[in-house]
Amino acid sequence: MSTLAHFPIPLLGFAAFSGTGKTTLITQLLPKLTARGLRIGMVKHSHHDVEMDDPSKDSYKLRKSGACQMVLSSPHRSILFAEQAQPKEPKLITQLNWLNTDELDLVLVEGFRHEAFTKIELHRPCLGKPLLAVDDQHIIAIATDAAIDKKALFDKGLTYLDLNDINAITDFIMHYIHQS
């Protein structure tokens, strides 16, 4: 059984091909979910080399001097930097283990679509990409902006969601949390 199956709080991913609108959807969902009292953690995968630190700051200089992990802390926020000795694809469980789940009700994950954990697929047929749910048994719903074969979804036990109905997607997530 996957280590992710034993994660201590509900975990829900958004899987889709690049350009489908994962970030746009999540930025619309976050205020709706927090308005319902949820404390939400977020993990986002990027295929790019990210640098959020300013080279003129001490934190950058300390990190570049050899600290493999560093926490930058202020009264407003804390940031954890973890350097990889060699570039490698991150594992979702490693990223999740950095979260303080005692202070969260739900973790949303953008990306990591090839890992085995519960996901909602975002699908835009106009992009010409295949449905991920055909090969991913961890997808529980498909949010789409166009007509698709709903019977095939129901035969697989998937829920159909209108990608443009943010309230319906919010309700689905709340139901998912209460079932977890």
HUKAHU-V18782 format. One record per residue. RES is the residue in three letters. PSI is psi in radians with two decimals (NA if undefined). D_LAST is the distance of its C-alpha to the last C-alpha in Angstrom with 1 decimal. Layout:
RES & PSI & D_LAST
RES & PSI & D_LAST
This chain:
MET & 2.51 & 16.7
SER & 2.49 & 15.9
THR & -0.55 & 15.7
LEU & -0.48 & 13.1
ALA & -0.37 & 10.7
HIS & 0.25 & 11.1
PHE & 2.42 & 10.8
PRO & -0.25 & 10.1
ILE & 2.87 & 8.1
PRO & 2.41 & 6.1
LEU & 2.25 & 9.0
LEU & 2.20 & 10.4
GLY & 2.88 & 14.0
PHE & 1.99 & 16.9
ALA & 2.36 & 19.3
ALA & 2.85 & 22.9
PHE & 2.73 & 26.5
SER & 2.43 & 28.3
GLY & 0.05 & 29.6
THR & -0.45 & 26.9
GLY & 0.51 & 25.8
LYS & -0.90 & 22.6
THR & -0.73 & 23.9
THR & -0.80 & 25.3
LEU & -0.82 & 22.0
ILE & -0.66 & 20.1
THR & -0.42 & 22.9
GLN & -0.60 & 22.7
LEU & -0.68 & 18.9
LEU & -0.86 & 19.0
PRO & -0.61 & 21.3
LYS & -0.76 & 19.4
LEU & -0.68 & 16.1
THR & -0.53 & 18.1
ALA & -0.40 & 20.0
ARG & 0.20 & 17.0
GLY & 0.14 & 16.9
LEU & 2.47 & 14.4
ARG & 2.08 & 15.7
ILE & 2.29 & 15.2
GLY & 2.73 & 16.3
MET & 2.36 & 17.8
VAL & 2.21 & 19.1
LYS & 2.30 & 21.7
HIS & 2.47 & 23.7
SER & 2.46 & 27.4
HIS & -0.05 & 30.0
HIS & 2.77 & 32.7
ASP & 2.03 & 34.2
VAL & 2.46 & 32.9
GLU & 1.94 & 35.1
MET & 0.01 & 34.1
ASP & 2.62 & 36.8
ASP & 2.14 & 40.3
PRO & -0.34 & 43.1
SER & -0.12 & 45.2
LYS & 2.69 & 42.7
ASP & -0.68 & 42.8
SER & -0.72 & 39.1
TYR & -0.82 & 40.0
LYS & -0.71 & 43.2
LEU & -0.74 & 41.4
ARG & -0.81 & 38.7
LYS & -0.29 & 41.5
SER & -0.18 & 43.6
GLY & -0.01 & 41.2
ALA & 2.15 & 38.1
CYS & -0.40 & 35.3
GLN & 2.51 & 32.7
MET & 2.39 & 33.4
VAL & 2.15 & 31.8
LEU & 2.10 & 33.6
SER & 2.40 & 33.0
SER & 3.01 & 34.3
PRO & -0.34 & 33.7
HIS & -0.58 & 31.9
ARG & 2.84 & 29.5
SER & 2.52 & 29.2
ILE & 2.26 & 29.2
LEU & 2.19 & 28.6
PHE & 2.30 & 30.8
ALA & 2.05 & 30.5
GLU & 2.48 & 33.4
GLN & 2.27 & 33.3
ALA & -0.73 & 36.6
GLN & 2.44 & 36.5
PRO & 2.27 & 34.5
LYS & 2.68 & 31.6
GLU & 2.29 & 28.3
PRO & 2.64 & 25.6
LYS & 2.41 & 22.6
LEU & -0.75 & 19.2
ILE & -0.61 & 18.3
THR & -0.77 & 21.6
GLN & -0.72 & 20.8
LEU & -0.62 & 17.4
ASN & -0.25 & 19.1
TRP & -0.24 & 21.3
LEU & 2.56 & 18.7
ASN & 1.61 & 18.6
THR & -0.29 & 14.9
ASP & -0.35 & 16.2
GLU & 0.24 & 17.2
LEU & 2.70 & 14.2
ASP & -0.37 & 11.0
LEU & 2.53 & 10.3
VAL & 2.20 & 12.4
LEU & 2.47 & 13.9
VAL & 2.22 & 16.1
GLU & 2.09 & 19.3
GLY & -2.71 & 20.9
PHE & 0.63 & 20.4
ARG & -0.32 & 20.1
HIS & -0.06 & 21.5
GLU & 2.72 & 18.8
ALA & 1.59 & 16.1
PHE & 2.85 & 12.7
THR & 2.32 & 10.7
LYS & 2.72 & 13.3
ILE & 2.27 & 14.9
GLU & 2.34 & 18.6
LEU & 2.25 & 21.3
HIS & 2.21 & 24.4
ARG & 1.78 & 27.9
PRO & -0.49 & 30.2
CYS & -0.32 & 33.2
LEU & -0.20 & 32.5
GLY & 0.36 & 33.3
LYS & 2.63 & 30.4
PRO & 2.82 & 28.6
LEU & 2.27 & 25.1
LEU & -0.50 & 22.9
ALA & -0.35 & 20.6
VAL & -0.65 & 23.6
ASP & -0.06 & 23.1
ASP & 1.84 & 19.5
GLN & -0.11 & 17.1
HIS & -0.07 & 14.1
ILE & 2.21 & 14.9
ILE & -0.24 & 12.9
ALA & 2.69 & 15.2
ILE & 2.13 & 18.7
ALA & 2.10 & 20.1
THR & 2.79 & 23.9
ASP & 0.21 & 27.0
ALA & 2.91 & 29.1
ALA & 2.33 & 29.2
ILE & 2.98 & 27.7
ASP & 1.65 & 27.6
LYS & -0.54 & 24.8
LYS & -0.72 & 25.6
ALA & -0.63 & 24.9
LEU & -0.83 & 21.4
PHE & -0.62 & 20.7
ASP & -0.54 & 22.2
LYS & 0.01 & 19.8
GLY & 0.30 & 16.8
LEU & 2.62 & 16.5
THR & 2.40 & 16.3
TYR & 2.29 & 19.4
LEU & 2.44 & 19.4
ASP & 2.06 & 22.6
LEU & -0.43 & 22.8
ASN & 0.00 & 25.1
ASP & 1.45 & 22.9
ILE & -0.57 & 21.0
ASN & -0.70 & 20.0
ALA & -0.67 & 18.4
ILE & -0.69 & 16.5
THR & -0.80 & 15.4
ASP & -0.72 & 14.3
PHE & -0.76 & 12.4
ILE & -0.73 & 10.5
MET & -0.71 & 10.0
HIS & -0.75 & 8.7
TYR & -0.77 & 6.2
ILE & -0.78 & 5.2
HIS & -0.38 & 5.5
GLN & -0.38 & 3.8
SER & NA & 0.0
